[in-house]
């Protein structure tokens, strides 16, 4: 489960601007997971983000194209929304709650492993509940980002830099 804004924050801290194929990122993570937990592991690809509001038409079209590309690659996309603030800035709404609900719901459905690419401590209650339901929660974190609270609660960490080292470099925008 990838938290769009948090993942990009971590990627940029590691000198990465994005991927030509997010599926390649997911597939690299899958290889690492199967090495650690067995070949029979089934992996779903889930991405959580938001489209810019209508008045930001160019950005909205770019993001819509991005999300459509993810879907074509077989990645499940879940979208919140962006809302304009009084200071005319924009803020994402609903993305974190969508991800938190899935963390909990997947644990109820007895998913043994939940992998979260986010260092956002807002997910701590959902992670704790998932662990109480028997799920093993793994966080993908960058060594460049201080995610102290989430790193202390998850069962394991996969370092983003280790994933990037194993990915085909042609898929990485630096």
N, C-alpha and C positions, 0 to 999 in steps of 0.2 A: 504494500500500500504506500503510494508516494504522495506526500503533501507537497503540491506544486511550489508554492512560494518558499517553503522552508528548504526543500530540496535544491532549488535554484540558489538560495542564499549559501548553502553549503558548497555547491558546485563552484560558485564564483570565488569563494574563499580558497578553493583548491586550484584556481586558475582555469576553470572550465566554464565556457559560455553555454554549452548544451551538447546535444547529440544529434547526428543525422538520423539516427534510429534509436528511439527509446527501447524498442524490442531487444536490441543488442544489449542494452544495459540489463534488462530483466533476464535475458538468457544467461548472461555472465553471472548474475546473482544465483540463478537456478543451478548452474554448474557448481558453484561454491557450496550451496545448500545440499546438493546431492552428494558431494564429496564428504560432507560432515554428517549428514543424517540418513543417507541411503538413497539408492536409485529409484525407489518406489514413490518418492515424494512427489505429490501433485502440486503444481504452482499456478495460482491465478494471478493475472496482471491487472492491478487496479491503480487508477490515477485520479487524484482529487484536485480540482482547480476551479477557476471562475473566469467567465468572459467579462471583458470590460463593458461598461454600459453603452447604450445605443448612441449617445452623443459622441463617443470616441470610436466612430465608425471604422477608421483604418485599423486601429488596434483590435477592434472586435472581429473584423474579418480575418486578420492574421491569427488570432487566437482560435477562432472557429476552424480555420484550416488546420491549425496545429492539432486540435482535439479530433478532427476528422481523420487526420493521418494516424493518430494513436489508435483510433477505432479500427481503421483498416489493417493495422498491425496486430489486431486481436487483443488490444488492451481495453479493459472496461474503464469508461470515463464517467466520473460523477462530478456534477457541477453545482457550485453555489452561485452567488451573484455578487456583483460589485455595486456599491451604493456611494453616491456623492455625499461628502460631508459638508458642513457649513463653511469650512475653509477652502472649499472647492477641490479638495483632494478626494481620492477614492479609497474605499476600504472593502476587502472581501468579507462577505457574510455567508455563513452556512457551511463553508468548506470543512472547518475543523469538526463541526458537529456531525457531518456526514461520515468523516473518517472515524471519529470516536464511536459512533453508533455501529459501524461495521466491525471495529475491533471487538466490541462487546458481542455483537450478533454472531460473528464467526466463531467466537469462543463458545457460545451457547450451542452452535451446531457442531461442536467438538473438533474444530480445526486444531490440530496438534501444534502447529507452528504458525505464528503471525509475524510477518516481517514488515517493519515500518521504517520508511525513509523520512524521518523527521526528528528534530531535536527539541520540538515544542513541548514544554512541560504541561501544557493544557491537556495532553493526552494521558497524564499519570493516572487519574481515576479509572479511565477505561482500561488501561494496561493492567492495573491492579485487579480489577474485576475479571478480566480475561485470564489472568494467572490463577485466580481463585477457582475459575471454571476449568482449570487444567491445561490451558494453553501455554506454550513456551514462546515468550515474546523476544524477538530479535530486532535490534535497531541498527539501521545503517547510519553511521555518523562520520563526519569528517574530523580528522585530527586537528583541523584548523579552527573548529568552532567549539566553544565551551558549551556543552550540553550536560552539565554536571548532574542535574536532577534525573533526567531520563536515563543517563548512563548508569546510575546507581540502582535503578529499579528493574531494568530489563534483564532477562536471563543471559543474553549474550549481545555482543556488538560485532558487526562486520564493518571494518573500516572502509570508507568510501575510496580512499587512496589505493587499497588493495584491489578493489573492484576495477578501478580505472587502469591499474597496471595490467590487469588480465584481459581487459577489453581490446578488441581490434582498434588500433589507434585511428584508423580512417573514419570511425564513427564519432570521434570526439572533436568538438569545436573548442579550440584553445584561444 
